[in-house]
Amino acid sequence: MTLWHWLYLLWLCAGALDFWLHRRSCIEWTSGVRESALHLAQLAVLGLGVLLWLLLPRSTGLCVGLTILVVVHAAVGYWDTRVAFPRRTITPLEQHVHSIMDIAPWVALAATCWPMLSGVGLEPVPAPRPLSTWVFALLPAFLLGVVPALFELLRCLKYARLQREPG
């Protein structure tokens, strides 16, 4: 495994820790479905970026597309914080976890596009990537990101439904 593999796993573990911190802060009672839906939006944006990276060869078009997705992720992340901050406490630990999650897409973008822009270290990259790369990219992301996000959303929806029921 390369340094990039370890950094990717660190990023995914930070995301899993973030969902644990949301649970600890009772997100379902505070910012609820609205914040949880923004988490899913961020996952979808970055998931699309990962799929583009897996499917397409390194090119200017890929770098432009990934740049747009990273900017959208940052904007949705800002929106997420604007929704959460007035409704629940965002602890210093959660803020530091967010730092990792915020910078990681920019680092991945630089790692993907810088060799092409600089002409240094530009090796051919097969497209689509090999099956082992797909498994490494998607399986941990599903287990550490998508599954906790869906559980969070289900908790929030359940609580919202209970709030609407009379009695």
C-alpha positions, 0 to 999 in steps of 0.5 A: 500500500502506498501513502495515498492508500493510507491517506484515503483510509484516514479520510474515510476513518475521519468520516466514520468518526464524524458520524459517531460524533453526530450520534453522540451530539444527538443530531436527530434531536437538533439539526436532524434530517436537514443536516443529515441530508447535507451529509448525504449530498456531500457523500454523493458529490465526492462519490461521483468524483471517485467514480469519475477518477475510476472510470476516466483517464487523467486529462484536463477534462477530468481535472476540471470535473474533479475541481468543480466537484471539490468546490461543490463539496466545500460549498455544501460543507459550509452550508452543512455547518450553517445548518448545524451550528445554531442547533447543536454543539460542534465540539473541538474534536468534531471541528478537527475531524472536519478539518481532515474531511475538508482538506482531503478532497483538495489533496486528492485533487492535487495528487490527481492533477498536479502531475499532469499540470507540472509534467512531473511524474506523469505515468500512464493511468489505465482507464477504467482502473483495475478491479482491485482499485475499484474494490479498494476505493468503493468498499471502505467508502461504503462501509465507513461513509455510506452505511453510517450516513444512512443509519444517521438519516434513518435515526433522524427520520424516525425522530422526525416522524415521532415528533409529528405523531400526536400523543 
